[in-house]
Amino acid sequence: MNTILILLIVSPIVTLAAVHPYSNEYFYSVGDAFIFRGGREGMWESKSEAVDEWGTVAKGINNGKSYIRFSKVQFFRPKSVAAEYGVSDGDTGLVQAVVFEVHDRDRIGYTTADGMTRRYCCTKELVVKTRCYPGRLIVQPHAGNEDWPWQTDIYFTDNDTVAYAVDEAVTITDTGMYYLWFVICDPNLAGVTISGQTTWKNPGGYLPGMMASYLPFFGIMSIAYCSLGFLWFMQYARNWRDIMPLQNCITAVVALGMIEMSTWYFDYVNFNNTGFRPFDTTLWAVIIGSLRKCISRMLLLVVAMGYGVVRPTLGGLTNKVVALGSAYFVASCTLDVLTNVGTIDDLTSGARIFLVLPVAILDAIFILWIFTALSKTLAQLQARRQTAKLELYRRFTNTLAVTVVVSIAWIAYEMYFKVTDQFNERWQSDWITGAFWHGMSLALNAVICVLWRPNEHALMYAYGEDSIDDLDPEEVPMKPKGAPPQAVPSSDVFAIEDDEEGGKME
């Protein structure tokens, strides 16, 4: 019954910002009407003082006002259609604009008795049932508010080819998910196109409601990553003589995390202040984020393989690790670019599944490979009775196991959330599904930084022919300052020339 309505509601509206531009775009045939979806955003209600003082212009964008503003919206009909009328025929064509909240979706149109067909345009037969006017969009107003859903008429007059909408603003007085549709019920106007723009503003700025919470979130994440980076780099600087190659990889991941979170934060600040989302800034944030996720997964994998701890190189596995990481970077970057760069609304379910599936498969391969490698590394350490290294890897394994279990549980919740919220009625908490993964990544990075933190005992975990890692840290004699560091293999983790057997196990 509601299949067409669901498709209209959940279909994405790709736009460059909170400013929705229309450039000679056509209407789509939907049932007995022609509909153009002008926008969809979560909107917070205007603050009471802003509504009371609507006639005055408050300074700044954080002025408490929430509205949808029409700017130079025009409609163009074919000359052949306009030529059918004379210069004094009056109104010769009608386009209607309607703004409604998602809970009012059933007030737009009428479902026939068979329960399968939805009519959007009024006919003589429907006048009694819906109190509509023939030839117009069926809108059933609230009993206590005859002016809602909001409507306005745009007329073609005489034989003009252009119709102009009034530049006006729709005040948002209740929080909700709002939709703007332009509807035509006259079959002669099937070829009409629309140009102009509408601006959607929330009380705190131009960020769409579904994205508004990301602004403080990425601010907090930036501070958290900078704090983690400061602590890590302090330890790194104090113990630079005892740094393992693995710790250099961790340094790169932490640095990328700092850059990514800061870039996202300033991207959202600019978006909120201007209403536009710069292509290059968002693209840079997406690429940095994809690179961080790629290197993080490769880092987990090489750690699980025992690189720098029980083997000096990866040997012949190097090419496979690089290939898997490269594939993940491409898949992740593609998904994030299409999701974030130049868009406001979510992708359609089919498009999202098509893009998410490769990332999910590659993630599964990473997980299986990581735990398989961990099993071999733990067995090797146990056989060698290297208790210090064994304890380190057990903690690492437990951390990963908890992370995987929590991630699977969250994925199940996300699926439930999406399936049970077809109309985005819970849009205010939608941001949490994306924020969770950033928080999980930060937590995992923090644990790895703690386990492999640079200190005077770091080299006891490093690969060496004459290992002392079966001693407790307290049993390791302190090295006097200025003493030459112990020899540690400096083989590159991505030494292409090594074969698999060349990655000697300690």
C-alpha positions as CSV (number, residue, x, y, z in Angstrom):
1,M,0.0,0.0,0.0
2,N,2.7,2.5,1.0
3,T,5.4,1.2,-1.4
4,I,5.3,4.4,-3.6
5,L,5.3,6.6,-0.5
6,I,8.2,4.8,1.0
7,L,10.2,5.2,-2.2
8,L,9.4,8.9,-2.2
9,I,10.3,9.4,1.4
10,V,13.6,7.4,1.5
11,S,15.0,8.3,-1.9
12,P,18.1,10.4,-1.6
13,I,18.3,14.1,-2.5
14,V,21.9,14.8,-3.5
15,T,23.0,18.3,-2.8
16,L,26.1,20.4,-2.1
17,A,24.9,21.8,1.1
18,A,22.0,23.0,3.3
19,V,21.4,25.1,0.3
20,H,19.5,22.8,-2.1
21,P,20.0,24.0,-5.7
22,Y,17.7,23.1,-8.5
23,S,19.0,23.5,-12.1
24,N,16.5,22.7,-14.8
25,E,15.4,19.5,-13.2
26,Y,12.4,17.5,-14.3
27,F,9.5,16.2,-12.3
28,Y,9.0,12.4,-11.9
29,S,5.8,10.6,-12.7
30,V,4.4,9.1,-9.4
31,G,1.0,7.5,-9.7
32,D,-1.4,10.1,-11.0
33,A,0.9,13.1,-10.2
34,F,4.3,14.6,-11.2
35,I,6.5,15.1,-8.2
36,F,9.9,16.8,-7.6
37,R,11.5,16.2,-4.2
38,G,12.9,19.5,-3.2
39,G,14.6,18.4,0.0
40,R,14.6,16.3,3.2
41,E,16.3,17.2,6.4
42,G,15.9,16.8,10.2
43,M,15.0,20.2,11.6
44,W,15.0,21.5,15.1
45,E,12.3,23.8,16.3
46,S,12.9,27.5,16.4
47,K,13.5,28.9,19.9
48,S,10.5,30.7,21.2
49,E,12.2,34.1,21.4
50,A,13.3,33.7,17.8
51,V,9.7,33.0,16.7
52,D,8.4,36.0,18.7
53,E,10.9,38.3,17.1
54,W,10.7,37.0,13.5
55,G,10.4,40.4,12.1
56,T,13.9,41.4,13.3
57,V,17.2,40.1,11.9
58,A,19.3,38.6,14.6
59,K,23.1,38.7,14.3
60,G,25.0,35.6,13.3
61,I,23.7,32.2,12.3
62,N,23.3,30.9,15.8
63,N,20.2,33.0,16.2
64,G,17.6,30.4,17.2
65,K,15.7,30.6,13.9
66,S,14.8,27.5,12.0
67,Y,13.3,27.8,8.5
68,I,13.1,26.6,4.9
69,R,13.6,29.7,2.7
70,F,12.7,29.8,-1.1
71,S,15.1,31.8,-3.2
72,K,14.4,32.5,-6.9
73,V,12.5,29.3,-7.5
74,Q,11.2,29.2,-11.0
75,F,9.3,26.7,-13.2
76,F,9.6,26.5,-17.0
77,R,7.0,24.8,-19.2
78,P,7.5,24.0,-22.9
79,K,6.7,26.7,-25.4
80,S,4.3,24.4,-27.2
81,V,2.2,24.1,-24.1
82,A,2.3,27.8,-23.4
83,A,1.2,28.5,-27.0
84,E,-2.1,26.8,-26.4
85,Y,-3.2,29.8,-24.3
86,G,-3.8,33.5,-25.0
87,V,-2.4,36.7,-23.5
88,S,-5.5,37.2,-21.3
89,D,-6.4,33.7,-20.2
90,G,-5.4,34.2,-16.6
91,D,-4.1,31.2,-14.6
92,T,-3.2,28.5,-17.1
93,G,-1.2,26.1,-15.0
94,L,-0.5,25.2,-11.4
95,V,2.5,23.9,-9.4
96,Q,2.0,23.3,-5.7
97,A,4.7,23.3,-3.0
98,V,4.0,21.4,0.2
99,V,6.2,21.1,3.3
100,F,5.3,18.3,5.8
101,E,6.8,16.4,8.7
102,V,7.4,12.7,8.3
103,H,4.6,11.8,10.7
104,D,2.2,13.7,8.4
105,R,3.1,11.6,5.4
106,D,-0.4,9.9,5.3
107,R,-2.0,13.3,5.0
108,I,-0.5,13.7,1.6
109,G,-2.6,11.8,-0.9
110,Y,-5.3,9.3,-0.4
111,T,-5.1,5.5,-0.3
112,T,-8.0,3.8,-2.2
113,A,-10.3,1.1,-0.8
114,D,-8.2,-1.7,-2.3
115,G,-5.3,-0.6,0.0
116,M,-2.8,-0.8,-2.8
117,T,-3.2,2.4,-4.8
118,R,-2.3,5.9,-3.6
119,R,-3.9,8.9,-5.3
120,Y,-2.2,12.3,-5.0
121,C,-4.4,14.4,-7.2
122,C,-8.0,15.2,-6.4
123,T,-10.9,14.0,-8.6
124,K,-14.7,14.6,-8.3
125,E,-15.1,11.2,-6.8
126,L,-12.6,12.0,-4.0
127,V,-14.1,15.4,-3.1
128,V,-16.5,13.9,-0.6
129,K,-14.0,11.6,1.0
130,T,-11.1,14.0,1.4
131,R,-12.7,17.5,1.1
132,C,-10.2,18.2,-1.6
133,Y,-10.4,20.5,-4.7
134,P,-10.4,18.8,-8.2
135,G,-7.1,19.2,-10.0
136,R,-5.1,19.9,-6.9
137,L,-2.9,17.9,-4.6
138,I,-4.8,16.1,-1.8
139,V,-3.7,17.5,1.5
140,Q,-5.6,16.6,4.6
141,P,-4.8,19.3,7.3
142,H,-4.7,18.8,11.0
143,A,-7.9,19.2,12.8
144,G,-6.4,21.8,15.1
145,N,-4.2,23.5,12.5
146,E,-5.8,24.1,9.1
147,D,-2.5,25.7,7.9
148,W,-0.5,22.5,8.2
149,P,0.9,20.8,6.2
150,W,2.2,24.1,4.7
151,Q,1.2,24.8,1.1
152,T,1.7,27.4,-1.5
153,D,0.5,27.8,-5.1
154,I,2.7,28.8,-8.1
155,Y,0.7,29.7,-11.2
156,F,1.6,30.0,-14.9
157,T,-0.4,32.9,-16.3
158,D,-1.7,33.5,-19.8
159,N,0.8,32.1,-22.3
160,D,3.9,32.7,-20.2
161,T,6.5,29.9,-20.1
162,V,7.9,30.8,-16.7
163,A,6.2,30.8,-13.3
164,Y,7.8,32.4,-10.2
165,A,7.4,31.2,-6.6
166,V,7.3,33.9,-3.9
167,D,10.6,34.3,-2.0
168,E,9.3,33.3,1.4
169,A,10.4,31.3,4.5
170,V,8.5,28.5,6.2
171,T,9.0,28.8,10.0
172,I,9.8,25.5,11.7
173,T,8.0,25.5,15.1
174,D,8.2,21.7,15.9
175,T,11.2,19.4,15.8
176,G,11.0,16.7,13.1
177,M,12.1,15.3,9.8
178,Y,10.7,17.6,7.1
179,Y,10.1,17.1,3.4
180,L,9.6,19.6,0.6
181,W,7.7,18.4,-2.5
182,F,6.7,20.2,-5.6
183,V,3.6,18.6,-7.2
184,I,1.8,18.9,-10.5
185,C,-1.6,17.4,-11.2
186,D,-2.0,18.7,-14.8
187,P,-0.8,16.2,-17.4
188,N,-0.1,19.1,-19.8
189,L,2.7,20.2,-17.5
190,A,4.6,16.9,-17.5
191,G,7.6,18.6,-19.2
192,V,8.0,21.3,-16.6
193,T,11.5,21.9,-15.1
194,I,12.5,23.7,-11.9
195,S,15.4,26.1,-11.1
196,G,16.4,28.1,-8.1
197,Q,17.2,27.0,-4.5
198,T,15.9,26.5,-1.0
199,T,17.9,27.1,2.1
200,W,17.3,24.9,5.2
201,K,18.5,26.4,8.4
202,N,18.5,25.1,12.0
203,P,18.6,27.2,15.2
204,G,22.3,26.7,15.5
205,G,23.3,27.1,11.9
206,Y,23.1,25.4,8.5
207,L,24.1,21.9,9.5
208,P,21.2,19.4,8.8
209,G,19.7,18.0,11.9
210,M,21.0,14.5,11.2
211,M,24.6,16.0,11.1
212,A,24.3,18.6,13.8
213,S,25.6,16.4,16.6
214,Y,28.7,15.6,14.6
215,L,30.1,19.1,15.2
216,P,30.6,18.7,19.0
217,F,31.4,15.0,18.5
218,F,34.4,15.6,16.2
219,G,35.5,18.5,18.4
220,I,35.7,16.0,21.4
221,M,37.4,13.4,19.2
222,S,40.0,16.0,18.0
223,I,40.8,16.8,21.6
224,A,40.9,13.0,22.5
225,Y,43.3,12.2,19.6
226,C,45.5,15.2,20.3
227,S,45.7,14.1,24.0
228,L,46.6,10.6,22.9
229,G,49.1,11.9,20.4
230,F,50.7,14.2,23.0
231,L,51.2,11.4,25.5
232,W,52.5,9.0,22.8
233,F,54.9,11.5,21.4
234,M,56.2,12.4,24.8
235,Q,57.0,8.8,25.5
236,Y,58.4,8.4,22.0
237,A,60.8,11.4,22.5
238,R,61.9,10.3,25.9
239,N,62.8,6.8,24.7
240,W,63.8,7.5,21.1
241,R,66.9,5.3,21.4
242,D,64.8,2.2,22.2
243,I,62.1,2.6,19.5
244,M,61.0,-0.5,17.7
245,P,60.0,-0.4,14.0
246,L,56.4,-1.4,15.1
247,Q,56.2,1.7,17.2
248,N,56.9,3.9,14.2
249,C,53.8,2.4,12.6
250,I,51.7,3.2,15.7
251,T,53.0,6.8,15.5
252,A,51.8,7.1,11.9
253,V,48.3,5.8,12.9
254,V,48.0,8.2,15.8
255,A,49.1,11.1,13.6
256,L,46.6,10.3,10.9
257,G,43.9,10.1,13.5
258,M,44.7,13.6,14.8
259,I,44.7,15.0,11.2
260,E,41.4,13.2,10.3
261,M,39.4,14.3,13.3
262,S,40.6,17.9,13.1
263,T,39.8,18.0,9.4
264,W,36.3,16.6,10.0
265,Y,35.7,19.1,12.8
266,F,36.7,22.1,10.6
267,D,34.7,20.7,7.7
268,Y,31.5,20.7,9.9
269,V,32.3,24.1,11.3
270,N,32.5,25.6,7.8
271,F,29.4,23.7,6.7
272,N,27.5,25.1,9.7
273,N,28.6,28.6,9.2
274,T,28.2,28.9,5.4
275,G,25.6,26.3,4.4
276,F,28.1,24.9,1.8
277,R,30.4,21.9,2.1
278,P,33.7,22.5,0.3
279,F,34.5,19.6,-2.0
280,D,38.2,19.6,-1.4
281,T,38.0,19.8,2.4
282,T,35.6,16.9,2.7
283,L,37.5,14.9,0.1
284,W,40.7,15.4,2.1
285,A,39.0,14.2,5.3
286,V,37.6,11.2,3.6
287,I,41.0,10.2,2.1
288,I,42.8,10.7,5.4
289,G,40.2,8.7,7.2
290,S,40.3,5.8,4.7
291,L,44.1,5.8,4.9
292,R,44.0,5.7,8.7
293,K,41.6,2.8,8.6
294,C,43.7,0.9,6.1
295,I,47.0,1.4,8.0
296,S,45.2,0.5,11.3
297,R,44.1,-2.8,9.9
298,M,47.4,-3.6,8.4
299,L,49.1,-2.7,11.7
300,L,46.8,-5.1,13.6
301,L,47.7,-7.8,11.1
302,V,51.4,-7.4,11.2
303,V,51.3,-7.2,15.0
304,A,49.3,-10.4,15.1
305,M,51.9,-12.0,12.8
306,G,54.6,-11.1,15.4
307,Y,56.5,-8.6,13.3
308,G,59.3,-7.1,15.3
309,V,58.6,-9.4,18.2
310,V,59.0,-13.0,17.1
311,R,60.0,-12.4,13.5
312,P,62.2,-9.6,11.9
313,T,60.2,-9.4,8.6
314,L,57.0,-10.6,7.1
315,G,58.8,-12.5,4.3
316,G,56.7,-13.5,1.4
317,L,53.6,-12.4,3.2
318,T,54.5,-8.8,2.5
319,N,52.9,-8.6,-0.9
320,K,49.7,-10.2,0.4
321,V,49.4,-7.7,3.2
322,V,50.0,-4.8,0.9
323,A,47.4,-6.1,-1.6
324,L,44.8,-6.6,1.0
325,G,45.4,-3.2,2.5
326,S,45.3,-1.5,-0.9
327,A,42.0,-3.2,-1.8
328,Y,40.5,-2.1,1.5
329,F,41.7,1.5,1.0
330,V,40.0,1.6,-2.5
331,A,36.8,0.1,-1.2
332,S,36.6,2.2,1.9
333,C,37.5,5.4,0.1
334,T,34.8,4.8,-2.5
335,L,32.2,4.3,0.1
336,D,33.1,7.3,2.2
337,V,33.4,9.6,-0.9
338,L,30.0,8.7,-2.2
339,T,28.5,9.0,1.4
340,N,30.1,12.3,2.4
341,V,31.4,14.3,-0.5
342,G,28.7,16.6,-1.9
343,T,25.8,14.9,-0.1
344,I,23.5,15.5,2.7
345,D,21.0,12.6,2.7
346,D,21.7,9.0,3.1
347,L,22.3,6.8,0.0
348,T,19.5,4.5,-1.0
349,S,19.5,1.1,0.7
350,G,20.5,-0.7,-2.6
351,A,23.4,1.6,-3.3
352,R,24.7,1.5,0.3
353,I,24.6,-2.3,0.3
354,F,26.5,-2.4,-3.0
355,L,29.2,-0.2,-1.5
356,V,29.3,-1.6,2.0
357,L,29.5,-5.2,0.9
358,P,33.2,-5.1,-0.4
359,V,34.3,-3.3,2.8
360,A,32.5,-5.8,4.9
361,I,34.1,-8.8,3.0
362,L,37.6,-7.3,3.3
363,D,37.0,-6.6,7.0
364,A,36.0,-10.2,7.5
365,I,39.2,-11.3,5.7
366,F,41.3,-9.1,8.0
367,I,39.6,-10.5,11.1
368,L,40.1,-14.1,10.1
369,W,43.7,-13.5,9.1
370,I,44.5,-11.6,12.3
371,F,43.1,-14.3,14.6
372,T,44.8,-17.1,12.6
373,A,48.1,-15.3,12.8
374,L,47.6,-14.6,16.6
375,S,47.0,-18.3,17.2
376,K,50.3,-19.2,15.5
377,T,52.2,-16.4,17.3
378,L,50.8,-17.4,20.7
379,A,51.7,-21.0,20.1
380,Q,55.2,-20.0,19.2
381,L,55.7,-17.9,22.3
382,Q,54.3,-20.6,24.5
383,A,56.6,-23.2,23.0
384,R,59.6,-20.9,23.5
385,R,58.4,-20.0,27.1
386,Q,58.8,-16.4,26.4
387,T,56.5,-15.3,29.2
388,A,56.8,-11.5,28.9
389,K,55.9,-11.6,25.2
390,L,53.2,-14.2,25.8
391,E,51.5,-12.0,28.4
392,L,51.6,-9.0,26.0
393,Y,50.0,-11.0,23.2
394,R,47.4,-12.5,25.4
395,R,46.3,-8.9,26.4
396,F,46.3,-7.9,22.8
397,T,44.2,-11.0,21.8
398,N,41.7,-10.3,24.6
399,T,41.4,-6.7,23.5
400,L,40.7,-7.7,19.9
401,A,38.2,-10.4,20.9
402,V,36.2,-7.9,22.9
403,T,36.4,-5.4,20.0
404,V,35.1,-8.0,17.5
405,V,32.2,-9.1,19.8
406,V,31.1,-5.5,20.5
407,S,31.4,-4.7,16.8
408,I,29.2,-7.6,15.7
409,A,26.6,-6.7,18.4
410,W,26.7,-3.1,17.1
411,I,26.3,-4.2,13.5
412,A,23.2,-6.2,14.5
413,Y,21.8,-3.1,16.2
414,E,22.5,-1.0,13.1
415,M,20.6,-3.4,10.9
416,Y,17.7,-3.4,13.4
417,F,17.8,0.4,13.5
418,K,17.7,0.8,9.7
419,V,15.0,-1.9,9.2
420,T,12.7,-0.5,11.8
421,D,13.2,3.1,10.8
422,Q,12.3,3.3,7.1
423,F,11.1,6.9,7.4
424,N,14.0,8.3,9.5
425,E,11.6,9.0,12.4
426,R,14.5,8.4,14.8
427,W,16.8,10.8,12.9
428,Q,18.0,12.6,16.1
429,S,20.0,9.5,17.1
430,D,21.1,8.4,13.6
431,W,24.5,10.1,14.1
432,I,25.4,7.6,16.8
433,T,25.7,4.7,14.3
434,G,28.6,6.5,12.6
435,A,30.1,8.0,15.7
436,F,30.4,4.6,17.4
437,W,33.0,3.4,14.9
438,H,35.2,6.4,15.4
439,G,35.0,5.9,19.2
440,M,35.7,2.2,18.9
441,S,38.8,3.0,16.7
442,L,40.1,5.5,19.2
443,A,39.6,3.0,22.1
444,L,41.5,0.3,20.2
445,N,44.3,2.7,19.2
446,A,44.6,3.8,22.9
447,V,44.9,0.2,24.1
448,I,47.6,-0.6,21.5
449,C,49.5,2.6,22.5
450,V,49.4,1.4,26.1
451,L,50.5,-2.1,25.3
452,W,53.4,-1.0,23.0
453,R,54.2,2.3,24.6
454,P,57.8,3.4,24.3
455,N,59.8,2.9,27.5
456,E,63.1,1.7,28.8
457,H,61.9,-1.9,28.7
458,A,60.5,-1.8,25.1
459,L,63.3,-3.7,23.5
460,M,62.7,-6.7,25.7
461,Y,59.7,-7.3,23.4
462,A,61.7,-6.8,20.2
463,Y,63.0,-9.7,18.0
464,G,66.5,-10.8,18.9
465,E,68.6,-13.9,18.6
466,D,69.5,-13.7,22.3
467,S,66.2,-12.7,23.8
468,I,65.7,-11.7,27.4
469,D,61.9,-11.4,27.1
470,D,61.3,-14.3,29.4
471,L,62.2,-12.0,32.3
472,D,59.8,-9.7,34.0
473,P,60.3,-6.0,33.3
474,E,61.5,-5.5,36.9
475,E,64.2,-8.1,36.3
476,V,65.6,-6.3,33.3
477,P,68.7,-4.2,34.3
478,M,68.3,-0.5,33.7
479,K,70.4,0.8,30.9
480,P,72.5,3.8,31.9
481,K,71.7,6.9,30.0
482,G,74.0,7.5,27.1
483,A,74.7,3.8,26.7
484,P,74.5,2.5,23.1
485,P,71.1,0.8,22.3
486,Q,70.8,-2.9,21.8
487,A,71.0,-4.1,18.3
488,V,67.6,-4.5,16.8
489,P,67.0,-5.7,13.3
490,S,65.9,-2.7,11.1
491,S,64.3,-4.8,8.4
492,D,61.5,-3.1,6.7
493,V,58.1,-4.7,7.4
494,F,57.4,-4.4,3.7
495,A,60.7,-5.9,2.5
496,I,59.5,-7.1,-0.9
497,E,62.6,-9.3,-1.5
498,D,61.9,-11.6,1.5
499,D,60.1,-14.8,1.0
500,E,57.8,-16.4,3.5
501,E,60.4,-18.7,5.0
502,G,62.7,-15.6,5.2
503,G,60.5,-14.2,8.0
504,K,62.4,-16.2,10.6
505,M,60.5,-17.0,13.8
506,E,62.4,-16.6,17.0
